[in-house]
Amino acid sequence: MSQYKEAPTDPAAGSPAAPAESGAPHDLEPVPEIDQLRAELEQARTEAGENLDRFLRAKAEAENTRRRAEADVTAAHKYGVDRFAAEIISVRDSLDLARMVELPKDTSPAVQKMHEGLDLTLKLMDSVFQKFGVTRLDPKGQKFDPERHQAISMVESVEVPPGHVVSVVQKGYLLNDRLLRPAMVVVARAAQAAAKPAG
């Protein structure tokens, strides 16, 4: 008699019986960790997009700040002497008035030397004005410009076209392209026709 027993067979398949299936999940079935990872990935993408948006906004703001600072520096270079120039042109006016005085022929040499000194001082001031972008406005004969001229009166004129400057009472000044002081002017108006005598 044999000491070995045959393994029980499955009557349907004629083969040894398969072990009973356990309750463990199949390897290909999704696990809760995958859903969690997907959610975390989506959140990370959202945060990355928000961070990129914030970065681009901050970069644009920094660029705007840099441009404003450059514009401020440029303006400071161009107009930094604004207040000083506005004051010094009054000195130039006074020297002009002194220079306009006609000296008699028998004037002493000392006074003549002072007059020559005025000429040299005015030339030196004009040189300094040019260096710092200060320009005189002497618009006699030009069309009246309300942006640069201030009319103090109007007169009839047959020599100067209407709306043009007949004479300049006080010269104006520009600092680069900015008005320091308007020119004070007299403006021409059209001559009125003489009234016909009553017949």
Disulfide bonds with the S-S distance in Angstrom:
none
